[in-house]
Amino acid sequence: MTLKAVLFDLDDTLLWDERSVQEAFEATCAEAAKHVDVNPAELEAAVRQEARALYESFETFPFTKLIGINPFEGLWGNFTEGAQEEFRIMEKLVPGYRTESWTRGLAALGIDNRELGEKLGEMFPAERRRRPYVYEETFRVLDALKGQYKLLLLTNGSPDLQQEKLAGVPELKAYFDHIIISGNFGIGKPDPSIFHHAMELLDIEAHEGIMIGDKLTTDILGSSRVGMRNIWINHHGLPQGDDHKPVYEVKRLQDILSIIADC
């Protein structure tokens, strides 16, 4: 089977989003500790829990699951783009969501301070935006593949937020022949339709592409559903489980090159 195209996920595949979010939490919680007697790690855990619960209570939650927008993106995204009405609702919800998540996180630790919650809710987005990290090997891998294969970026998320992430690392976009953002397409991975759309853009059959990603439930499941090979980047040594088994598994992005060379 001749490989013609490589499809990449964005977050925690090419961009190190997990690190960006983690450091933004650490910086914001450290600031909180300057104002009140609170353990930063405990505050982070509390805010993450409260944010997730609040996010799941919104009427937009089914839509965000469909598109693939997580609660912590809600803590810093603006959602000003996207044709669906749900994005307009989210745009109105998120300022209060940020304040409420941090206020409730403080309250869970016995601190009643909405003013501080609002301050932290605005600090977190700024801290996240200061940290557009990529993995050490990201550009080395893309350099090795560019010109040898068609490259497509297939990412779940809201249009403005994913574009902002790409703008934070401006060299990235030029590597790709096509970029698909689920919020523009209308449904996210693992739905087969977004993979079929990608294949149409690339003018390939499923066996002529390979999907690279870090999530079994989106990247691996979705590509498997359309008969496309895939490589799971298992950053944290997680077990595969019985469902969503990848064709290949690696520990780091750079490890995909030897596999692709043999495909």
Beta strands, then each sheet from edge to edge (+ up, - down):
strand 1: 5-8
strand 2: 150-155
strand 3: 178-181
strand 4: 209-213
strand 5: 229-233
strand 6: 248-250
sheet 1: 3+ 2+ 1+ 4+ 5+ 6+
end
